[in-house]
Amino acid sequence: MLSFNGSNSYFIPNVHKNSVGTKNLNEVVKDDFTFSVRVKPNWSRCGQNHHDSLGVISLNGMDLGIFLRKDEQGNYNINAEFWVDQKSPKVKLVQLVSGADFELDEWLNISLVFKKNKSMTLICNSSMNRISFEDDLVDYGSAWLWIGCANNRWNVDGALWRNYIGKIKRIGVFNKALSKKEINKFFENYETKDNETTYPFFITTKFRRTRYKIFDESYTGNHLCKNIYNTDGRNLMF
Amino acid sequence: MAKKKVRTNYDNPIYVDMEKKLNDIGPGMCLAKWTQVTLQLQTGHNHSCHHPRTHKISENEIKRNPSALHNTRYKKQRRREMLTGKRPVECDYCWGVEDTSDRFSDRVFKSAESWSKPHFEQITTSDWREDINPRYVEVAFSNACNFKCSYCAPAFSTTWMQEIERHGAYPTTDKFNSLEHNKAENKMPILQKEHNPYTEAFWKWWPDLYRDLHTFRITGGEPLLSNDTFKVLDYIIDEPNPNRNLNLAINSNLGIPDNLVDKMIEKLKRIEDEERVKEMVIFTSVDTWGEQSEYIRNGLEFNRFWDNVNKVMSSLDRVVLTFMSTYNALSVPNYQKLIHGIYDLKESYASPDRYWNSATFLDSSYLRYPTHQTVQVLPDIWNQEILRQAQLLDFLAVPEFASDNIGYSDIEIQKVKRIYDWKTADWEGKEQQVKVQRYNFGKYFKEHDKRRGTDFCSTFPELEEFYKQCLEIRL
């Protein structure tokens, strides 16, 4: 399990520095993909404004991912946010609210499923909300995948960080639009042999770790890196 | 002539600059011909850079001039070629790289080393006949060795020599470790107990050589079985005005009797405490974990070896230990255990007092010869395992190579990734080559088990089926 206090985060860069991965993030985002996380947010720290909403899992830039936000009525929501590439306007932000009912101290199984040129689906526990669209997503080829924030790149304004506060105890990123059945299996009883059909990019269920990395159980070599800034204030990519 | 390079932004300006300076002298210029030497005193051979073949040192020359251990007449001719715009044929490894790719060849890297670069002017303005003291010296005093590693040879191991003299070459198609080759190349080792004119010349030269040394590395054989190794250490200890810029390195299999390990530690401790050198590194060797490593390196007792590793690291506060791992086909099934073991050492012995940023290093180099034991012989199903080992190293990596970070560096990761790249590379004729290599794999280890009383199948159950298939191959 990972605990987030609002200042720590993890990432996987768009390309593998040592070329030991069998799949790069910049390939994953060009096709169908699924993000799945089991989370228990500290909702009391989740705000209404963009800067105090919480990023759970995100591709940075024109952020795409799963975010948590309080609405004007004081309800807590699980959102999907992403940007599509179109003619006019050039890009468009799309927000999808899960609409799920949940207890504030409940562990939540959340998935974001993207089917290229077809749909984006946000699933929370047993509730699902889908939006269909045929446009492409904006190019996320140079984005990093962040866990625990929207974007902690060194040169990004703090208002865009959206650091998560709470716990995460299962993470899966797949190069496939997983079915409901596959998603349930991931959360309940995922086995290594399932890698053959889910095309994983990164998985952690056991959170085997060093001081700096979380082991990638998908065996594609995409270990999750702890976000560390060097003495110049830049993110250490390793 | 060297091909014009297509340069990228990634080119290190140090190498760009060095290549230009070298090419201004001539397309074959390389400072290593002056600044570096490997001396194989047990056979009376040397080479400057590991790419050209070794050549015989003249006994007559060293009688008059002991520095002719390095400054041989033969080598001076090659230097002359370099200074007069020619490319010595023996350096064809670099010419191959330069003529077929945009990469820098090793002549650029070696010339840019801190033991070469400062001497550029002195060398390029000198006469080719002049003697020079090398700055980077590797020396093997003797081939005495209590191990007979499966891929080693009689020229580097007395126990191998005894086996070959008793049983002859192995029944592979290339007659592995036949002494005929050594005889033809005039490389029959001089026994340690016999008078060795090359060692005698070395000690005459040493007081002068020592003062100029940047790096001195003692190899073998097993260096701790040679009195000359301890003589070097005593010299450094007793020298009133030691060369404190010296980088001292000693190879050892750390499988020799305890009293010799203790003797080495005691002397290195004095050198360390009295700051008589700039840095000290011990190079040791192991190619995988446990019983399988004992099979590969015949003579190794793994647990005792690991105890000695811990003894060295706990006794010497500043010394760095590098594991030279000759990654071969038999390394593959359990190399991940070695990766974990060395990571544990990095954690246990990390200290900012160490000479280098990490207490230990894993230097994984793939075996090229004998071809029957390289990773190429293994079926492709093992490719994934090699990649997973590179991924494991990456998982255990440091974010930045600094003494307060503990884990593997990019270089340690890349060296295993390179093995995967080589294993998965394809070339014309590979299939037929591998068939012959597998045939030899079967022949070699069948004979190995017979001669040495080992049991391949019980030691490597993961490879039993493959081994049996190799035994069935008919050429």
Interface residues (C-beta under 8 A of the other chain):
Chain A: K17 N18 S19 V20 G21 T22 T210 R211 Y212 K213 F215 D216 Y219 G221 H223 C225 K226 I228 N230 L236 F238
Chain B: L387 R388 A390 Q391 L393 D394 F395 L396 A397 V398 P399 E400 N405 I406 G407 D410 I413 Q414 K417
